[in-house]
């Protein structure tokens, strides 16, 4: 069972499931952890398939805020708005890591009067398709490169909307983000957490003894 066969199986599952939910995207990804070398291709394909299946723009690829929302597009926008309202202030310079096609950048600008916002994502097609402006741009790159790519003090906030669990090291991401922030800046993310004491989902597998 090779990594290529794993991707093929995932693609078949995504196409064959009429209403593939964002939760199913995560489940399928976690089920093929041995295919980490093809992480980006797997996640991007499945998240786009999920968005198309529910009639939402493929530009949105987060899991969404499901409470009080009526559809996938609304849920994705709501999660971005929740992060923005919790973390952003007028005048902020913002770096959004793992921002996909940049849909969230517009939400951040609509929520606060930002000085500028920059998105970074490894998907080159996202940067090519984004309408670049002086106050909003989307660059192709990895979150792991932010410490060397951006000068210290350019951003007052570094965000990762439903993306930090894709990064090779959360610790390294937080360290790099802190290194480039201007004094008094902050890092804000949305992440997935398992409830303490709850049985693990079936795709996670058994917990080691004593944990």
Secondary structure, 3 states (H helix, E strand, C coil): CCHHHHHHHHHHHHHHCCCCCHHHHHHHHHHCHHHHHHHHHHHHHHHHHHHHHCCCCCCCCCCCCCCCCCCHHHHHHHHHHHHHHHHCCCCCEEEEECCCCCHHHHHHHHHCCCCEEEEEECCHHHHHHCCCCCCEEEEECCHHHHHHHCCCCCEEEEEECCCHHHCCCHHHHHHHHHHHEEEEEEEEECCCCCCCCCCCCCCCCCCCCCC
